[in-house]
Structures are given as C-alpha cells and as structure tokens.
Amino acid sequence: MTPQTPSAAKPRAVLATLLVQSNTVVSTHTLIDELWGAEPPRTATTTLQVYVSQLRKALLADTGEAAGETGTAQPLLTRPPGYLMQLAPEELDLAVFESLRAEGRAAYGRREYEAASRALSRALGLWTGPALSGIPHGPSLETSAIRLNELRAEVLEQRISADLRLGLHQELVGELMGLAHEHPLRETLHCHLMVALYRSGRQSDALQAYHRARRSLADELAVEPGPVLTRLHERVLASDPSLARHGEPPLRLVPVGRSDDRPTAGSGNGSGNGSAGYGRDARPTVWLPPAVADFTGREDQLAVGERLLAGELPGRNRVLVLSGRAGAGKTALAVRLAHDAAGRFPDGRVLVTLRDADGRAVEPRTAMATLLRRLRGPRATGADSGPEPLPSSETELAELLHERTEGREVLIVLDDAVSEAQVRPVLSAVPGSTVILTSRQVLGALESARHLTLDVLSTREAEALLMACGGPRMRDDPEAAGEIAQLCGRLPLALRVAAAGLAARPHWTVAGLARRLRDERTRLAALALGDLDVRGTLLTAYRDVDEKARRAFRILGLAALPDFAPSTGTALLAVDPVEAERITEQLVQAHLLEARRQPGRLAPVRYSFHSLLRPLALEVLAEESPQEGPAAVERLCRAFLTLARHADARLAPGRERLTYEAEPPPAISPGEVVGDAPLRWFQEESAGLSEAVRQAHAAGLWSLCCSLASATAGYYEASALWDEWETTHDLALDAARRSGDAEAEAVIQRSLGDLAWQRHQTSLAIDRYRLARQLFTRQGDRVAAGRCQSAEADALLAMGQIARAGHGYTRALSVSRLVDDARGSAESLRGLALVAQRDGRHEEALARMKECESAARTAGDRRWTEYASRTASALRIALASGRPAGASSIPLEVRPGVWLFLPSRPDQRAA
C-alpha cells in the first residue's frame, strides 16, 4: 500500500488520527471533536463522511484503479461507532518504531549494548521531524504528538546510554552539546554530556556544562538541579575515578512517576558506582509475602497489570497505582502480580509497607531505608564487619537508593500509601524501576502513572470466592451463599472473613450465617474472626481523612438508601452546595463514599455507601458525636419538606397540605433542585422521602412527620404507590395523635380516605372522609370540610348510589363557592357532571364539565384542567355520534387518571 497523502488540512488530520490509533475503532464523535472542537458545524457528520471517502480513494490510488478492479484490500473500514484503520505492523512507521524500541530495550537489558544501539538508531532513523508536524492538532492529536515526541526522546537517551557503554564518549560530545542546547531542561541529557566530556579528558568543560544546566533551570523554572545531576557534579569535582570507566554509564534523572523502561547505570560488570559499602548482588532479592492461594477473579486487572510489567502498554508508564476501599484486595492483587512476574525482574522483587504497626504513615526516608535494607547486597570484598550504617538524611538515602537500583530490573511494591507526598520522594529515587503502588486514596496527582481502581467483586466472583474459602457447606447451599455475598457487599475481605467464620464453627449452617448478617446493626460485629476484623479495617480508611471529612462520613450515614442527591448532602452537612460537593468528593477519593453518574436525571451524580460502610458510619456517629444526629435528621427532613412542598404545589396546585412554621434551609433552592419536573423529582427521591418520614417519626419530630407525609400524598396518588402511601401516613397519623394536632389528623385522615377509595375500600373511605370533615369543621376550616364532602360523594358514586352522590356534590359546591375555593369548585362540578352523565342528562353533563375546566384553570391546576378538557371532548364526541345514550355507558374518569366502571342503567341496557 502506497497511500497518497491528502493536501487539505482536515483530511490530513483525519488520516493522522486514524493512523495513530490504527487497528482501534475511532468514534465519529472523536473525529468531529478533533476537527472542529466544541463548536462543530451542523454538517459535521456529512463532511466527515466526505473526508473518509476521499481518504479511501487516496489509500488505493497507487495503481490508478478502483479497489474492486485491483483486488487491493481497503484498510479504512466503517466500524460502529466510527472508523477503523486496519494495518499490518510492518505497514506503519509508528508500529515499526515501537517494535525497534522494544528490541533495543530488550538488548540493553541483556547487556548487548551494540545490538541495542543498532536497533535504537534504526528506530530514530524513521523520524523526519517532530511528531505530526504540518497537521493541525485537536485534543487527540495534541496528546499523541506529546507522547510520541517523548518516546523519541526516551529512545534517543537510551541509545546514547548504550553508546557510552560502548566507549563512544568522544563521538557523542558534539551530538550531546547540540541536544543539551535544544533541550535545556532535560537533566538526563546534561548528565550524559558531563560524563562524555569527563571521559574525554575535559573535566572543566564538564563542570561548565553543569553550570549552564543550572542556569537554565533557574532562569526557566526557578529551581535547582535535581539530586542526580547535583551528585554527578560533586563526583566530577572530586575526579571520581569510577566515572572514567568505559563500563560506567552516566547517571540519569527521570521525573517522578515517569515511565522509563530502559536499564541504566551500574548494571554493566558488577562493579561499584562510588557508593562505599554497596556492591552488586548477583542473586535476586525477593522480599514478598506469599501469594493468596485461593485468589479469585480480577482477570481484567491482572491482564492490565501483567501487560504493564511486561512493558507492553503504550506510553512510558512504569508505575501502577491500585486504589480502592479498604478490604478490596489491593495488596493481594499486587503480590499476585509480583509473584507472577519473577522472570521479568531478575534483580529482585521487594514489598515495603508504608504504614507502621499502628496504621500511621511512615515517612519517606523510613520507607527508603527499609527498601535499601531489603535490596542490600553483600559488603564489598574484604569487609569483615556488619553492614554499613545507612545515612539519616532523606537526600542521601535517595542517592543511595538511586545508585542501588540504577540499571537493575527491580520490581518494587509500595503497599498502603497514604498520599502522593509520601511516595514522591521514593519514586524519584527509583526512576528506572517498575513500581506497584496500593492505596485507599486515588493518588490522581501522581504524574505518568497508570491507575486501576478496584471495585467490589462481581456477583459471580464473590460467590466463587465464598465457595473456595467456605468449603463443602458453602457449595451445598448456593442460595444462602449468594445472599451472604450480597450482604457482605461483595467485598473480598468481608467474604473471606464470613467464609472463615463458617469454617471455624462446624455447628453453624450457611443459612444461619446469612441470617446473622441480615441485621445491619450487628453485621460488622458478625464479620470478625481472630485478627481478621472487617470493622477495624474499614475504620483505618475513616481515620485517614481529616476531621471535616470524618464528620461528613458520620452524618451522611443518615441519608436514605440506596443513594442520595447532592442536595441531601448539603442539608445534612449544613454547608453551602459548593462546600458540600468538596467534602463528599473527598470521601469519594478516599473510597468512603461512591459517586455514580446518572445522565438524564435531575441530579446527574448521586452518592451512595457501600453496604458495610453505612452501618460503620452510623456506629461511629453514635459513638463519637451522638448529639449531631437529631439536628442532622431535622435539617434533612426540613430540606425534603421544602422541596416536596415545592414539587407538590406544581404537581397538584390547591391540594390540602399541612403548613410548617420553621424556616426552610437557606442553602436549598427548590427552583434549582426540582426545576420544572416535579413528578421526576418525586420519582427520584421517593425512597428518601419515605425514609425522612420514618426518621422524623423516630426522632419525635411530630409536626415534620405529618407535614412530610402530607406533601407526598399527591405524588403517591398520581403514581399509584399505595403501600408507600399507607406506610408514611400511618406514621403521620400516629404523630398527629401523639402531638394532639387535630388539623394534622384531619389532613392525614382525608388522605387515607383517598387511599381507601383508590383501593376500592369504599366503606372505609367514607368513614375516613366523614371523620376528616368533622375535624376540619371543628377547626373552622370550611374549605377542607367542603372538599371532604365532595370526596365522600365520590365514594358513594363508586358504590352506585348516584342520587346520594349528587346531593353530596351539590352541598360541596355550595360551600366551595361561598368560600371562593376554585379547586373545591372544580372537584364538585366534576362530580355533578358525572352524575348528570350517569342519569342521561348529557347536555347538562357537558356544561358542568366545561365549568369544571374553567374552575381548574382558575385554581392553576394544569392536571385537572387537562382532565376536564378531555372528558368534555369525550362527551361531545359521544353526543355528536347521534347516540347520546352511549355517553352514559362510557367508563367514567372520575379523577385525573382514575377510571370507574359502573354497570349500565336498566334503561340504557334496554336501549
């Protein structure tokens, strides 16, 4: 294939994007973003298709014939959701470059420096200038250009290192001077230049090269040279004889977290590199705990980790960060990877724990000292005493560690890191080593690291782990084992403790263990066996965060299951929304809280607790700050009431609902939270509202309990949520009676009457309506009493007592008009229209329904207005059909969305 390069800029950009990501589907969205950024034209998709068509023709234009005539395979394929450039490795310079880079790296690792220099030189020979030059860069190509130019620089530095190993220092001086001038901030090149000059007998020039580098760093970045360049300067000043050896390569400096997969200084012939008391141990150092025998699952994470350790992933990443909540199995995965990679790291594999026995973070210098002791080889020849004492300063420890690992294929596992600040000095000291980091924090600020977040196991993996650890009894009761897996939140540590607890108690059954775990209040206590304590492990993550975050963790445990919106966090924490988001995101970063994107919802991000962390939050709240609980519950209930009343007023304007005297939470804006979607808000917050009613009742907040239940009744009716309606209102009725609030009892009785009517419990509905009417009358609330009269008439209508229903509606209408209650008038007029319809008085029914529509519009209730309009339309159609009797036999929509099927009257059946 000899493609013709397009001359136009945008087709060139499309081609470049597809080539850089060859053999990978590139989405249409990515290509449009690359070409036009955030403001693509309306014809972007069509224009992109034209560019692709042009490229397809150009890719097969070498013979001047169409693909079908020549039989040439078209490499540019359409693959949803975009396009795929399908190429063999030898067809793309980039693939050849990466292959030669890997070949050179491997040869360097085998200490075949001539072969390494040859392969790396061939790789560099493929370059004709900066990556993707002459092509307009969007976000994807910009990232690729940076990565490719950095890869080119890495290959160049490693080729120079190989040439220095071959004794070509004099030949390299001119090239290195040019490179150091071109890249004044790359300290590695300055190191190479200084060594090349020193070995060429130009010590003063080497010192001048250092001062030029120091000035460049100070002028451009206002920083001093790093420890490696500084140490090399000292060695040149001291005329260190080890620098004169041709077998000794220059020292290197690699930024923290930067992937650098070439073997480097000090690995040539086993000689020292200027560090007294430290030699090169030919035997590999292995300091790892045993791998978990029944390690289960994590296939995808294992595959990524193995590819990174093998140097097969793109980029320069040699630091793998495994993050996840406590108990997720991060250490087990890291140890498994380290054991499986024995053949790739012949010089050693070492694990260092970054916490002390009490769970406190160790200082970086302590970690480096531990790492040095574990990597330490035998004393230099002739030494007859114990090991050389380690220096105490962090800088000297970093230098020794750098020299000890330079040029060696070593895998370092840094377990249970607390922060980026703790590990950066260690990573700076071992830039050429591969590192696996585990942490409960995300550690997202580490540069050039590959991040893997360990979530809980899948259901299949969790059950498999239980079977592996729990023995035959667990396998014999898979249903109970599945329940245990869910009750443990599929957390590996909890699953292991549960299985071990069962194995340690032969008299227990699997079903019995599941029963013990069902109670959230005692679940954590049941997950403890010897020194295996799930609660204690989870507590360490809680203690890692600051006091503000710990307080937030405790209080947010009061939020309802399964998840909660940011507004709930704002209310519980009693802070403004920005601060609430900052604190909750801090908990997410610490894996104490989960954040899930839910596009299309009013709150596109919702938060939730792992099933073992919520009981922990409630435990520590009760233990550490029990006084905060009641106030937080009241804030939450007040916030829900404010939002529910706002939503209910838009869903069912004019409906009876209780008032609440307290001020609404100042940080909650109902207009922003609910917007113009009251029904959607109720649907998303239904679980939280029910829980808020229960919490208010449990806390003795009687008025709040009643008001909350009252504000939800309209939603429950509109959504036919009978059980939730009954549960919340039973609590509210009890609260009203406990507090002696007759008004609240009347409102709740009226609502429970509506529920009974919806369930066709008409006798119970009439009893409740009558009791509510009596209570309203005693309170002097004629509006509510009149509406109860109309509701009672609805129940009578459902029982077929048409005449009694008509009298009830007439009395209710008189009251509504007397007190100017538009909503009550609409309800009564609707009832009179239905009675007239059933009696065959069709013109009167239509007139009454039109009056109902007008009253509903006056009340501002769109739902009732639309209901009256469509009912009137149905009546008109029936009358226009020439069969007016048919209008009496159509099903009655007695309330919006509620239909009543009554048997036809005898005269209608005769007709």
N, C-alpha and C positions, 0 to 999 in steps of 0.2 A: 504494500500500500504506500503510495507516494502522494499524500494529500496536498492540494493547493491551498496555501494559506490565504484566507479572505483578506481583502484590503480594508473593508469597512470596520470601524472600531467595535461596534456592538456584536456582530457575528464573531469577531476575534475573541471577544470576552466570553461569549457562549462556548466557543470551542475550547478556550483555556480552562473554563470551569469544568467542563466535561472531561478533559484530559487529566486535570489534576486529581479528579475523583473517578478515574477510569475504573470500569468493572463495578461501579456502585451507582445505584439509581439516584439521580439528582432531581429533586422535585421541581415542578414548574414554578412553584412559589419561590424557591431558592433562586432560580434563574431570573425571574422577574425582579426580585429584590436586588440581585447583583447588577442588573442592567439599569434599573430606574430608581432604586432606593425606596423611600417611604411614599413617594407620590407617583406611582405608575400611571400611564395614560389608560383611558378606558379600553383602548385597543391592544393592551399589552399582551394578552394571551394570543391573539391573532398574529401580531407582529412577531412574537417569539416563534410561532409555528412557521412563519415565512423564513426566519433566520435558520431554523433547523432544516428546512427544505433546501435552502442554499448550501448549507454545510454538507448535507448528504450528497448533493451533486458534486461538490468540490472534492469530497473524500474519494469519489470513484472516477475522477476526471483524468486519471493518468493516461488512459488509452483513448479518451475522447468518445467512449461508447457508454451506453447505459448499463446499469448493473445487470439487468436481465440478459443483455447481449453478451456480456463478458463472463458472466458467472461469478464475478467478484462479490464476496460477502460484504454486505453493508454493516459497518461497525456501529453506526449510530442508530440505536433501536428505541422504539417507544415502549416504555415500561411504566405502568401506573406507580406512583403519581407524577411521573415525569419522563426522563430520558436516561438511557444507559449507553455509554461509550465502551464497547466490548473490544478489548485489545489483548493480544498475547504479550507476555512480559518483554520479549525482545523488540516489540514494535514501538515502545515508548522510551525515550531517553531517561525520563524520571525513574521508571522501573529498573532500567539498566544501571543508573546511578546508585539506586538504593541497593541493588544486588552487589555491585562492586564495593560499596561502602561496607556491607556486611562481610564480604570476602576479606577486605582489608582488615577489618576489626578482628575477625577470627584468626587471621595470620598473625596479627600483632599479639593476640592472646597466646598463641603458640610460640611466641618469641621469634617468629620468622619475619624479621624486620624488612628484609629485601623484598619478599613477596608482598608484605603489607604496603610498602612504599609504592610498589609497582601497581597494585590494584587501586590504591587510593589516588595515584596520579592519573590512571585511566578514568576514574570517576570524575576527577576535576577537569579532565580534558573534554568532557561532554558539555561543559558550560561555555557560553559565548558572551555572557554579561549577567547583570542582576536578574534574578528570577522574575519572569513575567513582565519584563520591561517592554515598553511600547504598547501595552494593553491597559485600557482604563480599568481601575480596580474598584470593585464594590466590596462589601464586607467579607465575602467568602474568599475572593482572590487576594485581598489585602492580607488576610490571615495566612493564606497559603504562601504568599511571597515572603512574609516574615519567617515562616517555618523553613522554607526551602533555603533562603539565604543563610539562616542559622545552621542548617545541616551542612551547607557548603563550607561555612567557616569551621565547623567541627572537623570535617574531613581534612581540610587544609591543615589544621593544627595537629591532627593525628599523623598526617603524612610527614610534617616537619619533625614531629617527635620520633618517628621511625628513622628519618634521615639522620637525626642527631645520634640515634643509636648506632647507625652505620658509620659514624665518624665523619659525616659530611658537613661539619660546622662551618668551615671556611666557605664552602659553596653556598651556604644558606644565608650568610651575613647580608648580602645585598638584597635578597628577596625579603628577609625579615625587616630590614630597615624600611623598605617601601611599605610593607604591611603594617608595621607599627605606626608609620606616619598616616596611613589611610584609616587605620582603626585605633585611634589613640587611647580609647577607653577599654580595650581588651587586654587585661593584665597578663593573660596567658601568652600572648604574642611578645609582650615586653620581657617576660621570663625567658622565653625561647631565645630572643635576641641577646639578652645578657649572657646566657650560657654559651651561645655560639661565639660571641665576642671574647668571652673569658677563655674559652678553649682555643681560640685563635691567637692567644697571647696579647689581647687588647683589654687588659683589666681596666684601664682608665676610661676607655670607650664604653665598657660595660657599666661602669658607675655613672657615666654621663647619660646612658640610656635610662637608667633608673630615675635620675633626676628629671629627665624630660617626661617620663611617665607620671612622676609625682606631680609635676606642674600641671600636666593635662588634667589629671583627676581633680586637683584643687581648683583649677580655673573653671572646669565644666560642671563638676558635681559638688565642689566644696567638701571633699572627703580626702582622707589619707589613703595610701595604698593598703591593700589587704595584708593579712598576716603572712601569706605565702611569698608575695613579692618583697615584703619587708625582710623576711627571713633570708631570702636569696641575696638581698643587698648586703646583709650582715656577713653572709658566707663569702661573697666576693671581696668585701673589705678585709676579711680575715684571711684571704687567699686559701680558702678551704681546699685542700688537695683532692678531696673526693669529687669536686666539680670538674677537675681536669681529666677524669677518666672518660674515655670514649663510651664506655658501657653505661655511664650515668646520664640519664636524660634530664632535661630541665624540670624544675618544679612547675606545677600548674595551679591555676586558680579558676574555680568554677563557681558561679553564683549559687546561692542557697537554693536547693530544690531543683537545680537544672540537671536534666538528664545528660550524662556524659559516659558513654559506654565503651570508651577505649581504655585498655590497660595502660598504665603510665609509670611514673618514675619509680625506680628502685626495684623493679622486678627482673632485672636482667640476669645477674650472675650470683645472686645471693649475698653480695657484699653490702656493707652498711651504707648509709647515706648521711653520715655526720651526726647521728644520734647515739651518744655513748650509752652502752649497756643494752641496746636493742639490736638484735640480729634478725635474719630472715629464717623463719622456721619452715623447713621443707614439708613438714607434716601439716595437714589441715587441722584447723581449730574448730571443734564442734561443741557448742555450748547451748543446747536446746533441750527443753523438756520433751518427754516422749509424746508422740502424736496420739491423738484420741483414737482408740481402736475402733469405736463404732461411729466415727464421723459420718454424718448423713446429710445429703442434699448439698446445696451451694454449687451446683455444677457450673452455672454461668459465671459466678465469681471466681471459681477455681480456674476456669478456662482463661479469663482475662488476666488473672494473676500469673498463670504459667506463661502466657504469651509475653507479658511484661518482663518476667525474669529471664525469658529466652531472648529478649531484645527484638521481638517480632512486631511490637506495636509501633505505629508511626510516631515521629517526634523524638524528643530526647529525654523522655521521662524515665528516670531510674528510681523514683520514689513513689511507692504505692501506699496510699492512705486508706486504711479500712476504718470506717466510722460507723457508729450505731449505738443504740441504747445499751446500757449495762445488761449483761446476760445474753447478748445476741450471738455470741460465739466468735468474736473478732480474733481473740488470741488463738483459739482452736484452728481457725482458718489460716492465720499467719504461720503457725507452727506446721500445719499440714503442708503449706506451700514450701516452707523452708526444708522440710524433710524430703519432699519430692524433688527438690532442685539440687540435690547433692552433687550430681555430675556437672552442673553448670558453675559451681563455685568451689573449685578445688582447694582454694586457700583458706576456706573457713566459712562457718555459718554460726552466728552468735546472737543470742537474745539478751536484751537488757531491759529490766522493768524500770519504768520511770516514776514509780511511787515507792515510798517506804512501807514498812510493815503496818503503819497506822493509816495508810492511804493518802499521805501527804505527798505533794510533788517533790521529787528530788531536784536539786539544782543542776544546771547543765554540766558544770565541772565535775560533779559527782558521777553523772552518767558517763562522761568521757573517761574518767578514771576507771570506772568499772569496765568499760569497753576495752580500755588499754590492758587492764589486767587479764581479761579473758582472751585477748588477741596476742598477748605477750609470748614471744618465742624464748628460747634458752638464752642464757647470758652469753656474751661474746666469749670467744675461745680464750681460755686461760683464767676465766673468772672462777673464783672458788668460794664466793660468799653468796648470800641470798640475792634476790632481785634488787635492781637499782630502785631507790625510792622515787615515787612519782612527784613531779613538781606540783605546787599548790595553786598556781595561778591558772586561770581559765585559758589565757593566751598560750602559755607554754604547753598546757595539756592539748590544746587544739593542734599545735605544731607537731607534737609527738604523735598524735593520733593520725594526722595527715601523713606523716612520714611512714608510719606503721602500715597504713592501708594503701599508700600510693603504689600503683602498679599491680596490686593484688586483686584477684577475683574473690571478693568477700561479700557475703550477704549478711546484712545487719537488720535485726528485728528490734525495733524500739516499741516496747509494749506499754499501753495505757498512758499515752501522752496527755498532758493536761492542757497545753496551749501551744500556739506557734512559737511564742517567745522561748518556751522551754527547749524546743527541738532545733531551732535555727542554728545555734552555735555548734551543735553536734553535726548537723548536716553540712555546715560549712567546712568542718574538719575532715569529712569523708566524701569529697565531691565525686570521686571516681567509683565509689561503692554503690551497690544496689541496696536500697533500704525499704523495709516494710514497716509502716507506722500503724499502730492501732490507737484509737482514741474514741472517747464518748462524745467529743466535740467534732464538728465537721472539719475544722482546721483549713477552711477555704482560703485563707490568706497565704498559704504556702505556695511559692512560685513553682511552676513546671512540675507539679505533682499530679499523678493520676489518682482520682478519688473513686472509691467504691463505698456505697452506703449499704450496710447490712440491715435489711428489714427482718421481720419475723419470718419463720419458715412458711412455705405453702402448706395447705392442709395435708396434702399427700406426704410431704417431707416430715411434717410434725408427727403424723400418725406412724410413719416408718421409724422415726427416732424412738417413739414410745415402744413400739414393738421390739426394736433392737435392744433397748435398755431394760424393758419390763419383763421380758421372758415370756414363757408359755401362757401365763394367766392373762397378760395383756393381749396376746394374739387370739386367745379364745373368746374374748368379748370385744369385738371391734367397735360395736356401737358405743359402749361406755368409753372405750379408748378415744374415739372421735370426740366425745363430749369433753373428756379431760384435755385433749389438745386445744379445744376452743377456750375452755376455762383458764388454761394456762396462757392464753393469748398467743399460742404457737411460739413462745419464747424458748430458745434452746435450753437455757439454764433451768427454767421452771419445768420443762418437760423432763429433763434428766433427774431433777430432784423428786418430781412426782413418781417417776418410774423407780428410782432408788428407794423411795419410801415404801412403795408397794413391795419391792423385793425384800426389804428388811422386815416386813411384817407378814409372815406367811398366812396369818389368820384373817387378813384383810381381803376383800374382793375388789375387783376393778370398779364395779358399780358403787361399792361403798366409798371408794376414794373419790369418785365423781360426785357423790352426794356431799362429802365433806368440803369439796371445792366450790359448791354452788353458792354458798353464802359469801357474798362479797366482803362482809365484815370480818370473817375468820379465814379467808382464802390464803392470805400471806402467811399466817401462822401455820397453816397446814403444809406450806411449801418450805419446810426446814427439816434438815436431817444432818446431825453432827455439825461439821463446819460448813456444810452447804446450806446457805440461807439466802433465799431469793430477796427477802425484805432487806437484809443487810447490804446485798449487792446493789439493789436499786437505790438505797439510801446514799451510797457513795456518790452517785450521779447527782442526787439532790444537794449534797453538801458541797459539790464542786462549784455551784453557781453562787452569785453574790446574794446578799440578804433580800434585795428587792425582788430578784427572780424567785428566791425560795418562798417569799410571802405570796407572790403571784401563783406559784405552783400550788400552795396550800389552798388558797381561796378559789382558784379556778376549778378545783375538785368539786365545788358545789354546782358547777354547770351541769345541765342535763345531758343524758346520753341520747343518741350516740355521738353527737357533735354539737358545736355551738358557733354562732356567728361572732365577728369582731365586736359588735355592739354589746353582746353578753359580757365579753371580757372588759369592755370599757365600764360597764355598770358594776361588775363585781370588784374591780380594782379601784374604782373611784378616782380615775385619772382621765385625762383627755384622750381622744381616739389615737392621736399620734404616739403618745407615751404607752398606751395600752398595746399598740401594734409592736412597738420596740421591745417591750418586755416579753410578749408572747413569742415573738420571733427569736428572742434569746433562748427561751425554753425549747423552741423547735431545734435550734442549733445544738442544744445540749441533749437532744433526744428525750426530753422530759414531756414533750407535747408533740403531737403530729399535726401537720398542716396539709390539707388536701384541696387541690384546685377543683372547682366545680363550675365550669363555664356555663353560662346561661341562667345561673341562679342570682338572686338579688345580692347575696354575699358570695362572690366568686371564690373566696377562700374561706374554708371553715376549719375549725380546730377540734381536736379530739384527744382523749387519753388512751393509752394502751390499757387493756383490761386489768393489768396488775398495778399500773401507776395511779389510777384513780383511787382505789382503796388506800394506797400509800398516802396520797395527798390528803384524804380525809383523816387518816390516822395521825399524821403529823400536825394537821390543823387542830385536832382535839388535844394533842399532847403539848404543842408549843404555843399556840395562840387561840385557845378556845373562845376568848372574848370577841374575836374578829368574826366568827361565824354568823351570829344573829344579825349583826349590822350588814354584812355582805348579802345575806339572804334578803333582807328588807330592800337593799338597793336593787338587787336583781328583780325582785317582784315589782317594785315601783317602775323600773325600766320596762318590763314586759307589759305592765298595765298601761303605761303611757303609749307604747307602740300599739298594743291591742285595741285600745280605745280609738286611736287614730285610724287604724285599719278598719275597725268595725263601723265607724262613722261613715266611711266611704263604701263599705260593702252593704250596709243596711241603715241608711240615714233615718233618724227618727225612732229607732227601736229603743225600748226601755233598757237602760243600763245604769248601774249604780255609779254615783259620783264618789270621788276620793279626795279628801281635803288636802293631803300633803303635796308639797311642791314636786313636780317631776324632776328627774335627774338632769342637771344643767348640761351635761356633756352629750346627751342623747337627743338627736334631731329626728323626730318621726318622719318629716318630709324626706329626708335623705335616706333613711333606713327602709321605709315602706314604699316611698315613691307613689306611683300611680298603679301599683299592683297589690292591693290589699289581700286578695284571695291567695296569690302566690306567697305573700309573706306569711299568712296563716299556715299554709301548707308546709312551708319550710321550717316554721318554728312550732309546729303543733306539739311535738314531744316536749320542747322546752316550756311551753305554756302549761301543759298538764303537770309537769314536774314543779313548776312555780306555784301552782295552786296547792299541790301536796306539801311543798316546803313551807308555804305561808301558813297552812293549817297546822303543821307540826310545830312551827315556831310560835303559835298563838297569835298570829297577825290576822285577827278575825276579819277586820274590815277589808284588808288587802285580799284575803282569800275570797271573800264574797264578790268584791269588785272585779277581780281577775276572772272568776268563773262567769260572771255576768257579761264581761266583754268578749268572751269566746263563744257564747251561745249562738250568735248569728252564723258564725263560721261552721260550728258543728251541725247546725240545721241545714245550711246550704250544701254541706259535704256529706250528709247522712252518716255522721260519726256518732252513732247512738251510744256506744259503750263509753267513749271519752266524755261525751255529754253527761251521762249518768254519773260517772265516777267523780268528775270535778264538781258537779252540782250537789251531789250527796255530801261532799266535804263542805261545800259552801253553805248548805242548809244547816249542817251541824254548827258551823262557825256563827251563822246568824243567830241561832237559838242560844248558843253559849254566851254571846255578847248581848243578847236581848235586843237585837236590832230588827224591829218589826218591818221597816222599809226593805231591808236586805232580804228578810224572809219572804216578803211579798214578791219581790222581783224573782227570787230563785224559784218560788212555788209556781209562778207564772211560766217560767222557762221549763220547769219539769212537767208542767201541764202540756206545753208544746211537744215535749219529748214523748209523753204518753200518747198524745194524739197521732204523732208520726208513727208510733209503733202499733196503732190501731187499738190501743187500750183506752177506748172512749169513755168508759165509766170512770176510770182513774183520772183521765184528763179533765172531765167535768168537775170532779171533786177538787182537783188542784186549782182549776180556774176559779171556782167559787171561793175557796179559801183565800186565794190571792186577792180576789175582788173585795172580800171583807176586810183584809188587812190594808189594802190601798184606801178603802173608804174611811177606815179609822184614822188613817194618816192624812186624810183630806186631799188625796191625790186623785181627782176626778178623771184626769186624762188616762192614767193607767187602769183605773177601775172600768172605764168605758171600753178600753181595749180588751180587758178580760171578758167583758160581756160579749164582745164580738168573737173572741176565741171560743167561748163556751158554745156559741151558736154554730161554729164550725164543727164542733163535736156532735151536736145534735143533728146537723146536716148529714154527717157521716153515718149516723145511726138511722137515717131515713126519716127523721122527724122534721119534715120540711116546714110545716106551719110554725112549730115552736122555734125553729131556727130563724124564720122570717121575723117573728116578734123580737127575738134577741137582737138581730141586726138593726131593726128599727130603733130600739131603745139605745143601742150603742151609737147609732148615727146621731140621735138627738143630743146625746152627751158630747160627742166629738164636735158638733157644730156649735154647741153652747160654749165650749172652752177653746174653740178655734184650733183644733188638733187636726191638721191636714192628714197626717199619717193614719190616725184613727178613722177619719172620714173615708179614706181610701179603702181601708180594710172593711168597713161596714158597707159601703157602696158595692164593693166586690161581692160581699155576701148576698146583698139584696138582688144583684144581677144573677147570681147563681140560682137563688130561689125562684126568681121570675122565669129563668130558663127552664128549670125543672117543672114549673107549672104551665109551661107552654105560652107564656106571655113574652114572646120573642122581641117585639119592638121595645118593650119596657126593659128587658134584659140588656139590649144593645145600648139604650140610653143610659142606664145605670153604669154600664162598664165604661162608657165614654166619660161620665162624671168621675169614675174611679181613676181613670187615666189622668184627668185634669188635677185631681187632688194629689195623686202621687207625684206629679210634676211639680206641684206647689211645695210638697214636702222635700223635694230634691232627691227622691229615691229612684234612681235610674232602673234598678231591677224591677220594682213594682210598676213603673211607667211602661217598660217594655212588656211586662206580663199583661197589663190591662190592654195594651195596644194589640197584641197578637190574639188575645181572647176575643176582643171586639171584631177583629178581622175574621176569625173563625165563625162568629155569629153571622156576620154579613154574608159570608160565602154560603153558609147553610140556608139563609133566608133567600139569597139570590138564586139558589138552585131550584126554587119552586116547590120545595118540600120542607116547609117550616117545621114540621114535626121532627125532622132529622136533627134540628138544632137542640132538641130536648134530649136526644139519645146519645149525643157525642159525649165522650168522657169529660169530666169536669176537672180543669186545672184550678183547684181551689185556692192554692197559694203558689207563688212563683216556683215552678219545678215540681210541684206536688199534685198528683192526679188522684181523682176519686172516681171509682167505677161503681155507679149505682144501677140497680135493675130498672128497666123501663117501667113507666107507669102503665096501668092496665089499658088506659085509653090509647096510649102510644102503641102498645102491642096489638091492639085491635086494628089500628090504622095500618 
